[in-house]
Amino acid sequence: MKLAPYIDHTLLKATATRAEIVQLCAEARQNAFYAICINPVYIPLAKAELSGSDVKVATVCGFPLGAVSSEQKAAEARLSVQAGADEVDMVIHIGAALDGDWAAVEADVRAVRGATEGAVLKVIIETCYLNDEQKRAATEASVRGGADFVKTSTGFGTGGATLDDVRLMREVIAGRAQIKAAGGVRTADDAKAMIEAGATRLGTSGGVALVAGERMGEGY
């Protein structure tokens, strides 16, 4: 199994520098990863570095807490798409999910969907904070709100993707969207297991190690 077409090569640290983004883009181009995933400030740089390649530029919205208004998320997402982002990974209103306010979760996603016409929208439900019933409801609300993908994790919470969570999301989605597994994918075997469980995209900072068959170190 070739892993590179599944990988969003990711650098979302607050300390990410211009030189590190340039390196990330070079690695993505060299390994033919599907996309890079970066903070919005670096979208113009990444678009320039990846010019002429097939690598997509993904960015984040309401990240990593999800605790800004829908209007703020929509504005951030719109500006990112205008700057050249091909994909946007947003974080749901986690507090609303814990309150069981699924209408608010759906409305939050729908607001960002409306601001990202022409771009792929991935919705992060941050599974580490939710029980299984909440994961199911959050996944359903995300799909109803217009998500192209439902994503497990930011990589900044208390845990990352698990096989059980990917399987649960696949059951709820029932072919209506795709799944991105992020956080905790340390080896090629981990990556293959996530794909077999239903993930069609993998978010990782260790893409180079994964395609080389090595174990990645600590990180996203």
C-alpha positions as CSV (number, residue, x, y, z in Angstrom):
1,M,0.0,0.0,0.0
2,K,1.4,3.4,-1.0
3,L,0.8,5.8,1.9
4,A,1.9,9.1,0.4
5,P,-1.5,9.8,-1.4
6,Y,-3.3,9.6,2.0
7,I,-1.0,11.9,3.9
8,D,-1.6,15.5,5.0
9,H,2.0,16.5,5.9
10,T,1.4,18.7,8.9
11,L,3.1,21.5,10.8
12,L,0.8,23.4,13.1
13,K,3.2,24.3,16.0
14,A,3.1,27.8,17.3
15,T,6.9,27.9,16.8
16,A,6.8,26.9,13.1
17,T,9.2,29.2,11.2
18,R,9.4,30.2,7.5
19,A,12.3,27.9,6.9
20,E,10.4,24.9,8.4
21,I,7.4,25.6,6.2
22,V,9.7,25.7,3.2
23,Q,11.2,22.4,4.2
24,L,7.7,20.9,4.8
25,C,6.7,21.9,1.2
26,A,9.9,20.4,-0.2
27,E,9.2,17.1,1.6
28,A,5.6,17.1,0.4
29,R,6.7,17.7,-3.2
30,Q,9.5,15.1,-3.0
31,N,7.2,12.4,-1.5
32,A,4.1,13.3,-3.5
33,F,2.0,13.7,-0.4
34,Y,-1.7,14.6,-0.9
35,A,-1.5,17.9,1.0
36,I,0.4,19.9,3.6
37,C,-1.5,21.3,6.6
38,I,-0.3,24.6,8.0
39,N,-1.5,27.6,10.0
40,P,-3.1,30.3,7.9
41,V,-0.3,32.8,8.1
42,Y,1.8,30.6,5.9
43,I,-0.7,30.0,3.1
44,P,0.9,32.4,0.6
45,L,4.4,31.0,1.2
46,A,3.2,27.5,0.8
47,K,1.3,28.2,-2.4
48,A,4.5,29.7,-3.8
49,E,6.7,26.8,-2.7
50,L,4.3,24.2,-4.1
51,S,3.6,26.0,-7.4
52,G,3.6,23.5,-10.3
53,S,3.0,20.5,-8.0
54,D,-0.1,18.5,-7.3
55,V,0.3,19.0,-3.5
56,K,-2.8,20.7,-2.0
57,V,-2.6,23.4,0.7
58,A,-4.8,22.7,3.8
59,T,-5.1,25.1,6.7
60,V,-7.0,25.2,10.0
61,C,-9.9,27.3,11.3
62,G,-11.0,27.9,14.9
63,F,-7.9,25.9,15.8
64,P,-7.2,24.2,18.2
65,L,-10.0,25.0,20.6
66,G,-13.0,25.6,18.4
67,A,-14.1,28.2,21.0
68,V,-14.8,31.2,18.8
69,S,-18.1,32.2,17.2
70,S,-19.4,30.7,14.0
71,E,-19.0,34.2,12.4
72,Q,-15.4,34.4,13.4
73,K,-14.7,30.9,12.0
74,A,-16.5,31.7,8.8
75,A,-14.5,34.9,8.3
76,E,-11.2,33.1,9.0
77,A,-12.1,30.3,6.6
78,R,-13.2,32.7,3.9
79,L,-9.9,34.7,4.1
80,S,-7.9,31.4,4.0
81,V,-9.6,30.3,0.9
82,Q,-9.1,33.7,-0.7
83,A,-5.4,33.4,0.2
84,G,-5.2,30.1,-1.7
85,A,-6.1,27.3,0.7
86,D,-7.5,24.3,-1.1
87,E,-8.8,22.7,2.1
88,V,-9.9,23.9,5.6
89,D,-9.9,21.8,8.8
90,M,-12.2,23.4,11.3
91,V,-12.7,22.6,15.0
92,I,-16.3,22.2,16.2
93,H,-17.7,24.0,19.2
94,I,-16.6,21.4,21.7
95,G,-18.5,22.9,24.6
96,A,-21.7,22.8,22.6
97,A,-21.1,19.1,21.9
98,L,-20.5,18.4,25.6
99,D,-23.8,20.3,26.3
100,G,-25.6,18.1,23.7
101,D,-26.5,21.2,21.7
102,W,-26.2,19.5,18.3
103,A,-28.1,22.2,16.5
104,A,-25.4,24.6,17.5
105,V,-22.7,22.2,16.3
106,E,-24.4,21.8,13.0
107,A,-25.0,25.5,12.6
108,D,-21.3,26.1,13.3
109,V,-20.2,23.7,10.6
110,R,-22.8,25.1,8.2
111,A,-21.5,28.6,8.7
112,V,-18.0,27.6,7.7
113,R,-19.3,25.5,4.8
114,G,-21.0,28.6,3.4
115,A,-17.6,30.4,3.5
116,T,-15.6,27.8,1.8
117,E,-17.2,27.3,-1.5
118,G,-14.8,25.5,-3.8
119,A,-12.7,24.2,-1.0
120,V,-12.7,20.9,0.9
121,L,-14.1,21.2,4.4
122,K,-12.8,18.8,7.1
123,V,-14.5,19.0,10.5
124,I,-12.5,18.1,13.6
125,I,-14.7,16.7,16.4
126,E,-11.8,16.1,18.9
127,T,-12.8,12.6,19.9
128,C,-10.6,12.5,23.0
129,Y,-13.1,14.8,24.8
130,L,-16.3,12.9,23.8
131,N,-17.9,9.6,24.7
132,D,-19.2,7.3,22.0
133,E,-22.7,8.7,22.0
134,Q,-21.3,12.2,21.6
135,K,-18.9,11.1,18.9
136,R,-21.8,9.7,16.9
137,A,-23.9,12.8,17.4
138,A,-21.0,15.1,16.5
139,T,-20.2,13.1,13.4
140,E,-23.8,13.2,12.3
141,A,-24.1,17.0,13.0
142,S,-20.9,17.6,11.0
143,V,-22.2,15.7,8.0
144,R,-25.5,17.5,8.1
145,G,-23.7,20.8,8.3
146,G,-21.9,20.0,5.0
147,A,-18.6,18.4,6.0
148,D,-16.6,16.7,3.2
149,F,-14.5,14.9,5.9
150,V,-15.0,14.3,9.6
151,K,-11.6,14.3,11.4
152,T,-10.8,12.7,14.7
153,S,-8.4,15.1,16.4
154,T,-6.4,18.3,16.4
155,G,-3.3,16.7,17.7
156,F,-3.4,19.2,20.6
157,G,-5.9,17.5,22.8
158,T,-5.4,14.7,25.3
159,G,-5.4,12.0,22.6
160,G,-5.4,11.2,18.9
161,A,-7.1,8.9,16.5
162,T,-8.0,5.3,17.5
163,L,-9.2,2.5,15.3
164,D,-12.4,2.3,17.3
165,D,-13.2,5.9,16.6
166,V,-12.5,5.6,12.9
167,R,-14.8,2.6,12.7
168,L,-17.5,4.4,14.7
169,M,-17.3,7.4,12.4
170,R,-17.4,5.2,9.3
171,E,-20.6,3.6,10.6
172,V,-22.3,6.9,11.2
173,I,-21.1,8.5,7.9
174,A,-22.4,5.6,5.9
175,G,-20.7,6.8,2.7
176,R,-21.9,10.5,3.0
177,A,-18.4,11.9,3.8
178,Q,-14.8,10.8,4.3
179,I,-12.7,10.4,7.4
180,K,-9.4,11.9,8.3
181,A,-7.5,10.2,11.2
182,A,-5.0,12.5,12.9
183,G,-2.7,12.2,15.9
184,G,-1.0,9.0,17.1
185,V,-0.2,7.5,13.7
186,R,3.4,6.4,14.5
187,T,4.2,3.6,12.1
188,A,3.3,2.5,8.6
189,D,1.4,-0.4,10.2
190,D,-0.6,2.2,12.2
191,A,-1.3,4.1,9.0
192,K,-2.5,1.0,7.1
193,A,-4.7,0.0,10.0
194,M,-6.4,3.4,10.0
195,I,-7.0,3.2,6.3
196,E,-8.4,-0.3,6.6
197,A,-10.7,0.9,9.3
198,G,-12.1,3.6,7.0
199,A,-9.8,6.6,7.0
200,T,-9.1,8.1,3.5
201,R,-6.7,10.8,4.8
202,L,-4.1,10.8,7.5
203,G,-2.9,13.9,9.4
204,T,0.7,13.5,10.6
205,S,3.9,15.4,11.1
206,G,5.8,12.2,10.5
207,G,4.9,11.5,6.9
208,V,8.5,11.2,5.7
209,A,9.2,8.5,8.4
210,L,5.9,6.7,7.6
211,V,6.6,6.3,3.8
212,A,10.2,5.2,4.7
213,G,8.8,2.5,6.9
214,E,10.3,4.1,10.0
215,R,8.7,5.0,13.3
216,M,8.0,8.7,13.8
217,G,9.0,10.4,17.0
218,E,6.8,12.4,19.3
219,G,4.4,15.0,17.8
220,Y,1.2,15.2,15.8
